[in-house]
Amino acid sequence: MRRGFFQNLLFLLVTCIALQATDYKLVDGTVLSGERVVSASDAGVVLALADGNISNRTAWNKFSQEALKKFDAEFVTNTRVTAQTKFLIKSLIRVEPLPNPGATNEMELPLPVVPEVIKAPRPPLTKVEGFERPLADPSFFAAMSSSMGVLAVLIVLAANFFAAFEIAIYKHRPLALVMGVSVVPIIGPLVFLCMPAAKEGSSKSVPTAEEPLREVGGQKQAVATAAPQNPDSVFYRPGEVTINKRFIETKLAGFMKMVPTGDYKNLWLAVRTADGEFWTQNITKITQESMTVKTPVENVWDHREVSYFQIQELEIRRWVPEET
């Protein structure tokens, strides 16, 4: 009987110890008195309170360090709590540094070891002689003495002589005279440009393939020996009209037939250029840049190509053969 009494007493003692509530302090100072853990997961813990109620799930980050340590100790042998939840509780527990008498409250960390940087030796500086800087405000003659200035002068002179050449053709002036006066840049060509075009007289007759020849530009061409009976002539000059393909098609369309017909049987076309003059009754071909004429050379008919910009004058002359 005595043995049964001690057994009942031991059971009541163990039951009282098991039912003893544990206090868990929160970060805000609130204390939760829980008799046992109902559920524990990564989201938090649910406790059975001392008054018999069940608490809401409380997140782990709301518990103090002391409460987290209690949970960590209790869950060591609790198989219902997953290892992930145990690891989460351990990660929330801060590790306190070991006490060091005489040291400050701040944690002293060892200074990092900075490796020594070995710099490569710099090569010795050498003085380099560069170009001399130009003057701040150079004069006109100093600028012209430079390479770019000389190039600019040559370009101006080339343009000046080219303009003189074109003006001499346009105004029907002697080429040597215009080029000589154009040694004075701009002023020389401008003088001839302002002068009226020179008019050339026309007392030449129309040549035939049987007439004598003369040397013109290294080639022999027919020379008229008899004066025409009807010296009616029409002249076209570059300064007065624009000689191009359109002009040939409109004004000289009668000369484009292989065999002259009608009034064109007695008409001749004289094409005068710097290389000489060419008499023809037939224009065999025209392009955008030139025309080809059929002209008598050395008692035979030859085809000559003449560029439009080379033409100094076009003359249409009527020739009526003398009656015998």
Phi, psi and omega per residue, in radians:
M1 nan -0.695 3.088
R2 -1.119 -0.612 -3.116
R3 -1.170 -0.662 3.112
G4 -1.211 -0.529 3.104
F5 -1.165 -0.778 -3.134
F6 -1.161 -0.582 3.108
Q7 -1.153 -0.746 3.113
N8 -1.138 -0.636 3.131
L9 -1.161 -0.721 3.122
L10 -1.147 -0.642 3.128
F11 -1.150 -0.729 3.116
L12 -1.130 -0.628 3.140
L13 -1.171 -0.746 3.132
V14 -1.167 -0.662 3.126
T15 -1.149 -0.670 3.109
C16 -1.164 -0.680 3.129
I17 -1.178 -0.686 -3.132
A18 -1.182 -0.623 -3.116
L19 -1.503 0.055 3.114
Q20 -1.214 2.230 -3.108
A21 -1.295 2.565 3.108
T22 -1.939 2.366 -3.137
D23 -1.607 2.295 3.095
Y24 -2.108 2.031 -3.085
K25 -1.549 2.374 3.097
L26 -1.614 2.981 -3.125
V27 -1.159 -0.610 -3.122
D28 -1.409 0.053 3.124
G29 1.726 -0.176 3.122
T30 -1.252 2.545 -3.123
V31 -2.043 2.236 3.039
L32 -1.819 2.161 3.117
S33 -1.757 1.840 -3.097
G34 -2.031 2.381 3.114
E35 -1.411 -0.584 -3.132
R36 -2.778 2.854 3.122
V37 -1.589 2.088 3.123
V38 -1.430 -0.801 -3.106
S39 -2.622 2.444 3.112
A40 -2.403 2.194 3.118
S41 -2.528 -3.044 3.129
D42 -1.157 -0.444 -3.125
A43 -1.343 -0.355 -3.134
G44 2.623 -2.806 -3.055
V45 -2.314 2.528 3.049
V46 -2.004 2.205 -3.052
L47 -1.952 2.602 2.956
A48 -1.589 1.977 -3.048
L49 -1.303 2.892 -3.113
A50 -1.193 -0.472 -3.135
D51 -1.448 0.091 3.090
G52 1.661 -0.117 3.127
N53 -1.535 2.916 3.101
I54 -1.888 2.271 -3.127
S55 -1.384 2.845 3.018
N56 -1.256 2.831 -3.142
R57 -1.262 2.175 -3.098
T58 -1.883 2.255 -3.134
A59 -1.174 2.652 -3.082
W60 -1.169 -0.564 -3.093
N61 -1.275 -0.095 3.096
K62 -1.561 -0.187 3.131
F63 -1.516 2.648 3.101
S64 -1.333 2.994 -3.137
Q65 -1.110 -0.629 3.134
E66 -1.134 -0.741 3.130
A67 -1.189 -0.651 3.110
L68 -1.100 -0.682 3.104
K69 -1.134 -0.651 3.074
K70 -1.095 -0.807 3.103
F71 -1.060 -0.690 -3.131
D72 -1.110 -0.687 3.131
A73 -1.240 -0.640 -3.120
E74 -1.256 -0.590 -3.034
F75 -1.495 0.055 -3.139
V76 -1.113 -0.759 -3.109
T77 -1.778 0.076 -3.105
N78 -1.544 1.980 -3.106
T79 -1.438 -0.199 -3.127
R80 -1.374 -0.299 3.130
V81 -1.623 2.270 -3.098
T82 -1.269 2.776 3.131
A83 -1.148 -0.549 3.119
Q84 -1.130 -0.697 3.115
T85 -1.176 -0.698 3.107
K86 -1.090 -0.711 3.130
F87 -1.150 -0.615 3.115
L88 -1.138 -0.707 3.128
I89 -1.148 -0.747 3.140
K90 -1.111 -0.611 -3.136
S91 -1.226 -0.408 3.127
L92 -1.450 -0.261 -3.134
I93 -1.452 2.138 3.120
R94 -1.372 2.456 3.120
V95 -1.565 2.094 -3.134
E96 -1.499 2.396 3.122
P97 -1.175 2.697 3.112
L98 -1.160 2.465 3.138
P99 -1.151 2.382 3.123
N100 -2.251 1.809 -3.108
P101 -1.087 2.388 -3.135
G102 1.546 -0.128 -3.139
A103 -1.663 2.759 3.121
T104 -1.334 2.986 -3.138
N105 -1.191 -0.483 3.137
E106 -1.279 2.538 -3.109
M107 -1.434 2.090 -3.106
E108 -1.542 2.170 3.114
L109 -1.812 2.549 3.129
P110 -1.186 2.524 3.130
L111 -1.218 2.442 3.126
P112 -1.212 2.589 3.139
V113 -1.578 2.032 -3.129
V114 -1.624 2.095 3.141
P115 -1.189 2.592 -3.126
E116 -1.338 2.220 -3.139
V117 -1.603 2.123 -3.140
I118 -1.658 1.984 -3.126
K119 -1.520 2.400 3.106
A120 -1.244 2.485 -3.134
P121 -1.164 2.402 3.139
R122 -1.383 2.447 3.096
P123 -1.187 2.654 3.141
P124 -1.154 2.495 -3.133
L125 -1.327 2.360 3.100
T126 -2.039 2.478 -3.125
K127 -1.393 2.194 3.138
V128 -1.877 2.210 3.140
E129 -1.528 2.002 -3.129
G130 -1.759 -2.908 3.131
F131 -1.324 2.598 3.090
E132 -1.324 2.384 3.126
R133 -1.254 2.452 3.113
P134 -1.208 2.875 3.115
L135 -1.143 2.709 -3.096
A136 -1.107 -0.673 -3.129
D137 -2.349 1.386 -3.081
P138 -1.235 2.680 3.120
S139 -1.398 3.000 -3.118
F140 -1.146 -0.751 -3.120
F141 -1.206 -0.574 3.077
A142 -1.171 -0.652 3.100
A143 -1.192 -0.650 3.134
M144 -1.249 -0.385 3.138
S145 -1.372 -0.181 3.106
S146 -1.353 2.969 -3.123
S147 -1.105 -0.734 3.121
M148 -1.173 -0.606 3.101
G149 -1.150 -0.739 3.107
V150 -1.104 -0.704 3.112
L151 -1.109 -0.689 3.124
A152 -1.139 -0.688 3.117
V153 -1.125 -0.734 3.135
L154 -1.125 -0.672 3.113
I155 -1.133 -0.715 3.132
V156 -1.137 -0.735 3.127
L157 -1.131 -0.723 3.118
A158 -1.102 -0.744 3.101
A159 -1.148 -0.607 3.138
N160 -1.136 -0.797 -3.126
F161 -1.248 -0.580 3.079
F162 -1.151 -0.698 3.085
A163 -1.129 -0.673 3.102
A164 -1.114 -0.682 3.115
F165 -1.110 -0.778 -3.137
E166 -1.177 -0.652 3.138
I167 -1.170 -0.675 3.116
A168 -1.074 -0.686 3.110
I169 -1.245 -0.709 -3.079
Y170 -1.189 -0.673 -3.084
K171 -1.681 0.033 3.132
H172 1.014 0.785 3.105
R173 -1.855 2.757 3.105
P174 -1.047 2.271 -3.073
L175 -1.126 -0.702 -3.124
A176 -1.125 -0.674 -3.135
L177 -1.155 -0.794 -3.108
V178 -1.167 -0.734 -3.141
M179 -1.166 -0.611 3.114
G180 -1.185 -0.760 3.118
V181 -1.198 -0.462 -3.109
S182 -1.310 0.082 2.988
V183 -1.055 -0.560 3.009
V184 -1.382 1.924 -3.020
P185 -1.066 2.497 3.008
I186 1.186 -0.869 -3.065
I187 -1.185 -0.766 -3.123
G188 -1.036 -0.956 3.111
P189 -1.111 -0.534 -3.126
L190 -1.176 -0.587 3.123
V191 -1.095 -0.832 -3.134
F192 -1.239 -0.485 3.104
L193 -1.192 -0.563 3.127
C194 -1.413 -0.299 -3.141
M195 -1.361 2.634 3.097
P196 -1.220 2.720 -3.130
A197 -1.229 2.470 3.121
A198 -1.330 2.403 3.134
K199 -1.743 2.285 -3.126
E200 -1.739 2.345 3.064
G201 -1.297 2.729 -3.121
S202 -2.290 1.796 3.122
S203 -2.153 0.373 -3.091
K204 -1.636 2.546 3.077
S205 -1.675 2.959 -3.117
V206 -1.432 2.233 -3.120
P207 -1.415 2.815 3.017
T208 -2.158 2.970 -3.089
A209 -1.194 -0.292 -3.130
E210 -1.657 -0.032 -3.089
E211 -1.429 2.825 -3.141
P212 -1.101 2.820 -3.066
L213 -1.978 2.772 3.045
R214 -2.378 2.823 -3.103
E215 -1.553 2.076 3.120
V216 -2.352 2.041 3.113
G217 1.066 0.585 3.123
G218 1.448 0.029 -3.137
Q219 -2.282 2.703 -3.136
K220 -1.603 2.333 3.097
Q221 -2.328 2.770 -3.107
A222 -1.248 2.524 3.135
V223 -2.131 2.296 3.132
A224 -1.315 2.457 -3.140
T225 -2.021 -0.355 -3.095
A226 -2.013 2.511 3.121
A227 -1.346 2.505 -3.126
P228 -1.281 2.699 3.094
Q229 -1.334 -0.639 3.136
N230 -2.110 1.509 -3.078
P231 -1.413 0.863 3.072
D232 -1.444 2.091 -3.067
S233 -2.256 2.590 3.039
V234 -2.150 2.262 -3.075
F235 -1.950 2.491 3.021
Y236 -2.269 2.150 -3.126
R237 -2.122 2.641 -3.109
P238 -1.028 -0.534 3.125
G239 -1.269 -0.312 -3.084
E240 -1.806 -0.622 3.124
V241 -2.326 2.883 3.069
T242 -1.728 1.967 -3.098
I243 -1.574 1.940 3.126
N244 -2.632 -2.964 -3.107
K245 -1.106 -0.686 3.140
R246 -1.127 -0.685 3.118
F247 -1.114 -0.742 -3.131
I248 -1.122 -0.690 -3.096
E249 -1.220 -0.485 -3.092
T250 -1.668 -0.818 -3.054
K251 -1.523 -0.535 -3.040
L252 -2.081 0.558 -3.111
A253 -1.137 -0.525 -3.133
G254 -1.149 -0.452 -3.137
F255 -1.446 -0.061 -3.107
M256 -1.565 -0.021 3.084
K257 -1.459 2.527 -3.114
M258 -1.123 -0.703 3.110
V259 -2.086 2.049 -3.130
P260 -1.028 2.445 3.120
T261 -2.243 2.736 3.061
G262 1.133 -2.368 -3.083
D263 -1.197 -0.358 -3.080
Y264 -1.294 -0.087 3.074
K265 -1.177 -0.462 -3.127
N266 -1.876 0.194 -3.134
L267 -1.885 2.442 3.072
W268 -2.161 2.569 3.117
L269 -1.968 2.142 3.090
A270 -1.801 2.148 3.115
V271 -1.887 1.941 -3.095
R272 -1.851 2.232 3.102
T273 -2.280 -3.118 3.096
A274 -1.186 -0.396 3.135
D275 -1.512 -0.157 -3.129
G276 2.451 -2.893 3.132
E277 -2.189 2.591 -3.076
F278 -2.250 2.189 3.117
W279 -1.724 2.367 -3.080
T280 -2.655 2.744 2.972
Q281 -2.068 0.067 -3.061
N282 -2.566 2.145 2.990
I283 -1.702 1.917 -3.002
T284 -1.435 -0.467 -3.053
K285 -2.740 2.487 3.060
I286 -2.342 2.492 3.058
T287 -2.283 -3.048 3.120
Q288 -1.228 -0.398 -3.081
E289 -1.928 -0.408 -3.011
S290 -2.685 3.017 3.034
M291 -2.383 2.676 -3.132
T292 -2.005 2.230 -3.086
V293 -2.044 2.700 3.093
K294 -1.776 1.961 -2.996
T295 -2.279 2.608 3.125
P296 -1.362 2.178 3.093
V297 -2.384 2.131 3.121
E298 0.932 0.877 3.062
N299 1.120 0.251 3.053
V300 -2.331 2.803 3.111
W301 -1.542 2.273 -3.119
D302 -2.206 2.688 3.130
H303 -1.776 2.164 -3.133
R304 -2.076 2.306 3.077
E305 -1.674 2.209 -3.076
V306 -2.175 2.196 3.086
S307 -1.323 2.609 -3.105
Y308 -1.141 -0.648 -3.089
F309 -1.299 -0.229 3.092
Q310 -1.509 -0.243 -3.063
I311 -1.290 2.154 3.078
Q312 -1.649 -0.504 -3.112
E313 -2.868 2.513 2.991
L314 -2.086 2.301 -3.133
E315 -2.236 2.239 3.023
I316 -1.828 2.024 -3.058
R317 -2.122 2.403 3.058
R318 -1.556 2.295 3.127
W319 -2.292 2.141 3.121
V320 -1.999 2.136 -3.120
P321 -1.162 2.536 3.130
E322 -1.205 2.469 3.124
E323 -1.434 2.355 -3.132
T324 -1.863 nan nan
